Amino acid sequence: MDSEIDWAAMADLLELEGETQLSYLEQAFADLGELNPRRVLDVGSGPGVAACLLATMFDKAEVTAVDGSAELLDRAGRRARRLGVRLRTRVATFPEGLDGLGTADLVWSGQVVHHVGDQQDALRRLAGLLEPGGVLAIVEGGLPACWLPRDVGFGRPGLAARLEAATTERFNRMRDELPGSVRVVEDWPAMLTAAGLTDARSRSFLVDLPAPLADGPRLWVRRSLERRRGMAAETLDADDLATLDRLLDPSDPAGVDRRPDLFVLAVKTVHSARRPR
Ligand SMILES: C[S@@+](CC[C@H](N)C(=O)[O-])C[C@H]1O[C@@H](n2cnc3c(N)ncnc32)[C@H](O)[C@@H]1O
């Protein structure tokens, strides 16, 4: 498991992110085609937004949220009770802990594979969980979320692009430092095929919440910017850090809590493939 990241501390951020981007999950699950799964696994479920939606959509199936963080699974369990859906939870560290989970007709794994050192091996293990004819779907790649205009009215324009560049560097370092880290061409459909699956394809979904934002998505933007402010502190110059601090100032009318022009625009890509019968 990625030991650098305190996942439990990210519970709010992950749940807000999932709720903000719920529309893409609905489209992505519908796009998986005519599925009538008996068993569904959400591997790396975090606080269970996708898992609970899976349990809603496939209400005859046994749906299990699997994660390395017991705290996040508690959160997923509470979410399921609140929504009145049947959800099982199972603590397991990915990828070794996948053995023993049993097989499933649908395995969903959103934004998790890139936290494993050997991504090809992770896909192979995930594929190994499938029943014949079962589907594996992962969320990787896509396009990063935009929240703010290029020129926010103060500081040097283009802050979001520089923040994204800093995040990319941080991501590279995170991957380099993972145990057993292996570089691979991140051609996800080719990797799914190399994992023994067939009919690999990619579909991208737009998350488009125009301004003005409701409270939940607005809070997600705040939490995300706070996190990025922490991660990019060594990389950004003083001018950009001052701009970020102003954006994060709750009392500033031009800050993210109050400005009217905040939006969410992102692209999520789902790569899926099937185990041959
Ligand atoms: C970026 S979050 C994604 C959460 C959710 N699937 C989503 O799409 O929002 C990554 C999740 O994977 C879990 N995770 C990361 N590495 C893991 C590992 N090696 N074993 C088990 N869980 C892991 C974390 O605890 C976290 O809940």
The ligand as an ORCA input file, in Angstrom:
! r2SCAN-3c Opt
* xyz 0 1
  C      -7.559      7.749     -4.779
  S      -8.451      6.752     -3.669
  C      -9.766      6.217     -4.705
  C     -11.039      5.973     -3.962
  C     -12.207      5.610     -4.869
  N     -12.013      4.374     -5.568
  C     -12.457      6.718     -5.872
  O     -12.382      6.490     -7.070
  O     -12.724      7.837     -5.433
  C      -7.451      5.334     -3.531
  C      -8.043      4.311     -2.555
  O      -7.278      3.125     -2.680
  C      -6.893      2.668     -1.403
  N      -5.576      2.064     -1.597
  C      -4.480      2.645     -2.136
  N      -3.470      1.778     -2.207
  C      -3.976      0.628     -1.688
  C      -3.443     -0.657     -1.505
  N      -2.210     -0.937     -1.874
  N      -4.211     -1.611     -0.929
  C      -5.483     -1.369     -0.574
  N      -6.064     -0.169     -0.759
  C      -5.310      0.804     -1.307
  C      -6.868      3.868     -0.505
  O      -7.095      3.513      0.848
  C      -7.986      4.724     -1.104
  O      -9.217      4.443     -0.490
*
